[in-house]
Amino acid sequence: MGKGGKPFFSVIIPAFNEEKTISQTLGSVLGQNFPRRQYEIIVVNNNSTDKTAAIVKKFPAVKLIHEPKQGYVYALKRGAKEASGEILVFTDADTIVPPDWLSRYQKAYQNQKVVCASGGVNLQPKFGLISLIEFFLNLFGLVTKIGSGFNFSLLRSVYQKIGGANSQINFHAETDLILRAKKEGKAVFLLKNRVATSSRHYHGLKGLNYIFKGSTNVIWLFLFKKTLFWHFGEIR
């Protein structure tokens, strides 16, 4: 356990209409080779209109929270508020994490200087330029030490110190968080700690629009500490 009998990790999963994938996501998080009593799992249901909440309720070990304010950043903030672990770990409801996911993060945080750790990605299914997009996402992580919302973590104490997630930033809320957290200590990117996540955002013309808006937001965050675009579609 963490300090004071609290869990070491709080795994936070924002969810919006993910009835097709949430079971696999939760199954993979529950299937860790890390001691079960040392991590809690929090699903933040962000106004789903499908069976997402009902499915989560079938997992008694999972804490289900409802966040009425629509938006990824609000679900992220609510999950962090409800968390009691020393380290906040985030993934998405359409993502499958490997069995050693938390163990690898635990090893990273054994370095007392590390305040933030992210991991690599395996986009599925593969089509078109998905392999190239996956390559650039992992390369970006290696160079900048900034991961994506489906696979990143940070110390809860640091999250609180920097004021938590910025409600003004929704699309790339995690990028903003990590950029601010990096000022408090060391950030690392664990390429081998890869999760398998859906490539659905990259389909067709909507995919090109998603890439354009996402890339623009990242550039704006680096240059001006704000983003241009709020919406990016459903919570991932």
C-alpha positions in Angstrom: 0.0 0.0 0.0 1.0 3.6 -0.3 1.4 6.0 2.7 -1.2 5.9 5.4 -2.8 2.7 4.0 -3.9 4.4 0.8 -3.4 2.8 -2.6 -0.2 3.4 -4.4 -2.0 4.0 -7.8 -5.4 5.5 -8.7 -6.3 4.4 -12.2 -8.7 6.9 -13.7 -10.8 6.1 -16.8 -13.0 8.8 -18.3 -15.9 7.2 -20.3 -18.5 8.4 -22.7 -20.6 5.8 -24.6 -18.0 3.1 -24.5 -20.3 0.0 -24.1 -18.4 -1.9 -26.8 -14.9 -1.6 -25.2 -15.2 -0.8 -21.5 -15.3 -4.5 -20.4 -12.0 -5.2 -22.2 -10.4 -2.1 -20.7 -11.5 -3.0 -17.2 -10.5 -6.6 -17.6 -6.9 -5.5 -18.6 -6.6 -3.1 -15.7 -7.8 -5.8 -13.3 -5.4 -8.3 -14.8 -2.3 -6.5 -13.6 0.7 -8.4 -12.2 0.8 -5.6 -9.6 -0.8 -6.3 -6.1 -4.6 -5.6 -6.5 -4.9 -4.0 -3.1 -2.3 -1.4 -4.1 -4.4 0.2 -6.8 -7.9 1.5 -7.1 -9.9 1.9 -10.4 -12.2 4.8 -11.0 -14.4 5.1 -14.0 -15.9 8.6 -14.6 -19.1 8.2 -16.6 -19.5 11.5 -18.5 -23.2 11.4 -19.4 -23.2 8.1 -21.4 -26.5 7.3 -23.1 -25.6 3.7 -23.8 -24.9 0.8 -21.4 -21.5 2.0 -20.2 -22.5 2.6 -16.6 -24.5 -0.7 -16.4 -21.5 -2.6 -17.6 -19.1 -0.9 -15.2 -21.5 -1.9 -12.3 -20.8 -5.5 -13.1 -17.3 -5.0 -11.9 -17.7 -4.6 -8.1 -14.0 -3.7 -7.6 -14.4 -0.6 -9.8 -15.6 2.7 -8.4 -18.1 4.3 -10.7 -18.4 8.1 -10.6 -20.8 10.3 -12.6 -19.7 13.7 -13.9 -22.6 15.7 -15.3 -20.5 18.5 -16.9 -19.7 17.3 -20.4 -16.1 17.2 -21.5 -12.9 15.2 -21.2 -11.2 17.7 -18.9 -14.2 17.7 -16.5 -14.1 13.9 -16.3 -10.4 14.0 -15.8 -10.7 16.5 -13.0 -13.5 14.6 -11.3 -11.5 11.4 -11.4 -8.5 13.1 -9.8 -10.7 14.6 -7.1 -12.1 11.2 -6.2 -8.7 9.5 -6.2 -6.8 8.6 -3.0 -3.6 7.0 -4.5 -0.2 8.6 -4.4 0.1 8.4 -8.2 -2.7 9.2 -10.7 -2.6 7.0 -13.8 -4.9 7.7 -16.7 -6.1 5.6 -19.6 -9.1 5.6 -21.9 -12.2 3.4 -22.1 -11.2 2.1 -25.5 -7.8 1.0 -24.4 -6.2 -2.3 -23.3 -3.2 -2.1 -21.0 -0.5 -4.8 -20.7 -0.3 -7.0 -17.5 2.9 -5.2 -16.4 1.6 -1.7 -17.0 1.5 -0.6 -13.4 4.6 -2.5 -12.5 6.6 -0.6 -15.1 5.2 2.7 -13.8 6.1 1.7 -10.2 9.7 1.1 -11.2 9.8 4.5 -12.9 8.7 6.2 -9.7 11.4 4.5 -7.6 13.5 7.4 -8.9 12.5 10.2 -6.4 13.1 12.9 -9.0 10.3 11.5 -11.3 7.0 13.4 -11.0 5.4 12.4 -14.3 5.7 9.2 -16.4 4.0 8.3 -19.7 4.0 5.3 -22.0 4.0 4.3 -25.6 1.1 3.3 -27.9 0.0 0.6 -30.3 -2.8 1.9 -32.4 -5.4 -0.7 -33.5 -6.7 -1.6 -36.0 -4.0 -0.7 -38.5 -5.2 1.0 -41.8 -3.8 3.7 -44.1 -1.2 5.8 -42.3 -1.9 4.4 -38.8 1.6 2.9 -38.5 3.1 6.2 -39.4 0.9 8.1 -36.9 1.8 5.6 -34.2 5.5 6.1 -35.0 5.2 9.8 -34.7 3.2 9.6 -31.4 5.9 7.4 -29.9 8.7 9.6 -31.3 7.1 12.7 -29.9 6.8 11.1 -26.5 10.5 10.0 -26.5 11.7 13.5 -27.5 9.4 15.6 -25.3 8.6 13.1 -22.5 4.9 13.9 -23.1 2.4 11.1 -23.4 -1.3 11.0 -24.4 -4.4 10.7 -22.4 -4.6 7.0 -22.9 -1.3 6.3 -21.1 0.2 8.9 -18.7 0.6 9.4 -14.9 1.8 11.9 -12.4 2.2 12.3 -8.6 -1.1 13.3 -7.0 0.9 15.8 -4.9 2.2 17.5 -8.0 -1.2 17.5 -9.6 -2.5 19.3 -6.6 0.5 21.7 -6.4 0.0 22.9 -10.0 -3.7 23.4 -9.5 -4.9 20.3 -11.4 -6.2 20.2 -14.9 -7.0 23.5 -16.6 -10.8 23.7 -17.3 -10.1 26.0 -20.2 -8.2 23.2 -22.1 -10.1 20.1 -23.2 -8.5 18.8 -26.3 -5.0 18.0 -25.0 -5.8 18.6 -21.4 -3.2 15.9 -20.6 -0.5 17.7 -22.6 -1.0 20.9 -20.7 -0.9 18.9 -17.4 2.3 17.2 -18.3 4.0 20.4 -19.5 3.2 22.1 -16.1 4.2 19.0 -14.1 7.6 18.8 -15.9 8.5 22.1 -14.2 8.2 20.4 -10.8 10.7 17.5 -11.5 11.7 14.9 -13.9 9.3 13.5 -16.6 10.0 10.1 -18.3 8.6 8.3 -21.3 8.5 4.5 -21.2 8.3 3.4 -24.8 8.0 -0.3 -23.9 5.1 0.4 -21.6 2.7 0.4 -24.5 -1.1 0.2 -24.4 -3.3 -0.8 -27.3 -5.8 1.9 -28.1 -8.4 2.5 -30.8 -7.3 4.2 -34.0 -10.9 5.3 -34.7 -10.2 9.0 -34.4 -8.0 8.8 -37.6 -10.7 7.5 -40.0 -11.3 9.5 -43.2 -11.7 13.2 -43.4 -12.7 13.4 -39.7 -9.3 11.8 -39.0 -7.5 14.5 -40.9 -9.4 17.2 -39.1 -8.5 15.5 -35.7 -4.8 15.4 -36.6 -4.9 19.1 -37.7 -6.7 20.3 -34.6 -4.6 18.2 -32.3 -1.3 19.2 -33.8 -2.3 22.9 -33.7 -3.3 22.7 -30.1 0.1 21.1 -29.1 2.0 23.8 -30.9 -0.2 26.5 -29.2 0.4 24.9 -25.8 4.2 25.0 -26.3 4.2 28.6 -27.6 1.3 30.3 -25.8 0.2 27.9 -23.0 -3.3 27.7 -24.4 -5.2 25.9 -27.2 -7.3 27.0 -30.1 -9.7 24.1 -30.3 -11.9 22.7 -27.4 -13.8 19.9 -29.0 -12.3 16.7 -30.5 -15.3 14.3 -30.5 -16.4 11.8 -28.0 -14.3 11.1 -24.8 -11.7 8.7 -25.9 
